[in-house]
Every structure is written in structure tokens, then in C-alpha cells.
Amino acid sequence: MSGGGALAIAGAVRSGERSARDVVEEHLRVIEAAEGDIHAFNLVLADEARAAADEVDRRVAAGEDPGPLAGVPVALKDNLCTRGIPTTCSSRILEGWRPPYDATVVERLRAAGAVAIGKTNLDEFAMGSSTENSAFGPTRNPRDPSRVPGGSSGGSAAAVAAGFAPLALGSDTGGSIRQPAALCGVVGVKPTYGGVSRYGLIAFASSLDQIGPFAATVAEAAVLLEVIGGHDARDSTSIPQPAPAVSAVLDEGVDGLRVGVVRELMDGIDGDVAAHVSRAADALSAAGAKVEEVSVPACVYGLTAYYLIAPAECSSNLARYDGVRYGMRVDADDITAMYGATRAAGFGPEVKRRIMLGTYALSAGYYDAYYGQAQRVRTLLIRDFENAYGDFDALISPTAPTTAFAFGAKTANPMAMYMSDVCTIPSNLAGHPAMSVPFGTGDDGLPVGVQVMADALAEPTMFRVAAALEEAAA
């Protein structure tokens, strides 16, 4: 594993104690040694990273401050647009496509002095919970390469866990940052919906998608969130205010905070995972928080509502991949046949499954019964969370029902795979922030994550609880 966390690296580079080029070379050596076994990346940006590091060093030498993440390598999920650099969503249908622009978060990372070191593997178009649905092969969990890293941001989680990069970005539509963070034993954050710009994130389900950080520690995740967060006029759903300052509150503790353990999210959870959540509750109580069980009744319908809303939005968003504007094209006798042939060859089985589910849910005669009903359930869930946050400052639950599972264990049963996100989906439907914090290991020696949830824009409270859990787990 490479030396130094993100904040230590940035401090050393800004002071001139280390060169950004040296930091990049060190991480590239770690990647070269282990990437063949892990496959965290679709593309390692070695030359681009060296050039970016040299620019950081030039600025330091000129007496300038390159920013809070000076010289820190960051891995980018391969559904974030990078100008002139292949962006594939781990799908054959985008093969060869190089975006003509950068995502807002990529621009903000560069402005903060960070160095993009690679594009990470994911479940195709972010649809999956294990990174087994990638057109370019699975990513392996650095904690145990016979196990999945989680998904869909499995490559980003694995990159941080393996020491390939101190920080990474992922996207979270139903748990795709938090669940792999839990399975790989790192910190993963889904911000409030609209808190981080989605401009340049290739859409899966637009009312659910959020970009967020992966890091080894809560403090590093806080700095990365502050760098990428805040208003962006190019995203119509972006909240028109600055990113909440979370780093400043990490030492405030939880004394006097009211924390609820969500009863509905403890059902069907592996015993050792549930035991860790109970220990986390005890640790918060010992640190001065008032901890009680709380009911959020509509959580039990979250999975069902999500698997109507997300596929409906994906069937609309993915209609743009038609072989005309970008990516793969399979020629045929006429344009309709060309659309069909391109999509048949370009999309993988899980993406096709969700497009068909979503198209059906939106079709005439079924819209009200399925999609409309799912949106009503979403409203119920938002109301139930509102009631809970009337009595509690933050909520906790397991992040995932199990520790990392073996390759192939759930691929034959889509429902079993979808259940991997049962604890994380409610926060996406509500638009609230949530994060996963490593809290020990299960009976199998693999990491367990505890999920911390908070009301919209209450990231400072959420990070206070997360910092307390991190300290208790140390």
C-alpha cells in the first residue's frame, strides 16, 4: 500500500516537502504491482497524471497554492465525463467515445490540485451491486480477491482499498457508493440530492443519481466533499447554495445528539452485521448520544418502489444510445433495424433487463398501476423520514445486509442481488445524505459498514456521527 493519506500528501506537496510527481510515480508503482489481480481500472491515466503532477509542482515552485488536494491522486468512476479521454460506463455501446467536455466534479478536482489517475470499472451504466455486470470483466475485492467489491462503483471502492489512490469518486443511485464502501472497508458518502453537480455524470436515473466521495477516513471524505460540492448553474437540480462545511465539525462529538436505529432496516440482516450495528449504537451512546430504536415504516416498500422508478428513468435516459450520435454502431438494412442491432450488441443483459422493466412500467395502461404508484410510495417514504427527523438528528442502520459475497453467488437470482441495496435505497428515494463508515469485520474477517443517515442538507450532523463511529472502531 502506498504511503500517506490524502491530507498528509496534500500538506507535504503544498509545503514543498514532497513533489506531486513523486506521489504519482509511487501510486503508479502500486497500481502496476496489483492492478492485474484487482482490475479496479478501465483505464490508467499514467501520462496524463504525470503531466498534471508536473503542473502542480510548477505552481508550488512559483509560490502559488495549488489547492486543498494538491498532488493527491484521485480515481474517477468511468461514468464521469473526462474531456478527450474515453468514458465508457463499462459498456460496449460507448466504445471509443471521448467526451468533448469535463464533468463539473472533474473541473473542481483539477482546480483543487488533485490529479486524476484513472477511470474505474463499474457495473454497466451503474446497474448492479457487485461490479460483475461490466463489459470489461469484474473487479475483485482487495480484502479478499475471491469476493466481489460491491457495486456499481466497485472499481472506485477497490482503488481506495488497494491503495491505488487515496481518494475516488463514484455515483450513487440506490447505494452504489455506500454498499461497495462497506464491502471494501472504506468510507463512502452519498450527499444530499442536488448538493453535488450532476453535469457530466452519464445519467442512469436522474431523480436518484448523486456523485460522492470514497476515502480511507471520514476527514478525507469531508475535504473531498467540500471540493466537489456547491452550486452549479449547468445542473438544473443543483441546490443554489455553497457546499456545507463539514470538516470544521468533525471534532464536535455526538454529546446530546439524538440518534435513531431504523428498525425496518435491521430485518433480514446477517447476524454478525446486525451485531456490529448494535455495537455502533452502544458506542454512540457511550460518547454521549441519546440512542433509541425508530420506525420508518415505508422503508419496507423502498426496494419495490426503486425498481420501478429507476428502470423507468433508465429506459428514458438510455434511449439516446442509438448508434447515430456516439459510440458503437452496427449497420443494418434500415434505421430501425440499425437501432435494434446496435442496442442488442452494445447493451449487456442487466441493462436490457432494466430497460424492458422500465419501458413496461411507463407503458399505456400500466403507468398508473406501476410508475405512478411507486412515486406515491416515494412520497410516503419522504413523510416517514420527516417524522423520524422530527425526533432524531441522525439515523443509523447496516449499510449492506451481508459482508462481501463470492463471485457468482447472486448472479443467477436478480432479486437476491437487488436485496444488497435494501438498506441504502431509502435515502436515494428521499434525496437525503447518507454515508457508510467501516466498523470492524464480520465472522468471515471481511469489513462491515455502518450507515449514517441525516435529513436533507444535514451533512455536518451526519459527519459528526460518522467521526464518532470511526473513533470508536479504531
Secondary structure, 3 states (H helix, E strand, C coil): CCCCCHHHHHHHHHHCCCCHHHHHHHHHHHHHHHHHHHCCEEEECHHHHHHHHHHHHHHHHCCCCCCCCCCCEEEEECCECECCECCCCCCHHHCCCCCCCCCHHHHHHHHCCCEEEEEECCCHHHCCCCCCCCCCCCCCECCECCECCCCCCHHHHHHHHCCCCCEEEEEECCCCCHHHHHHHCCEEEECCCCCECCCCECCCCCCCCEEEEEECCHHHHHHHHHHHECCCCCCCCCCCCCCCCCHHHCCCCCCCCEEEEEHHHHCCCCHHHHHHHHHHHHHHHHCCCEEEEECCHHHHHHHHHHHHHHHHHHHHHHHHCCCCCCCCCCCCCCHHHHHHHHHHHHCCHHHHHHHHHHHHHHCCCCCHHHHHHHHHHHHHHHHHHHHHHHHCCEEEEECCCCCCCECCCCCCCHHHHHHHHCCCHHHHHHCCCEEEEEEEECCCCCEEEEEEECCCCCHHHHHHHHHHHHHHHC
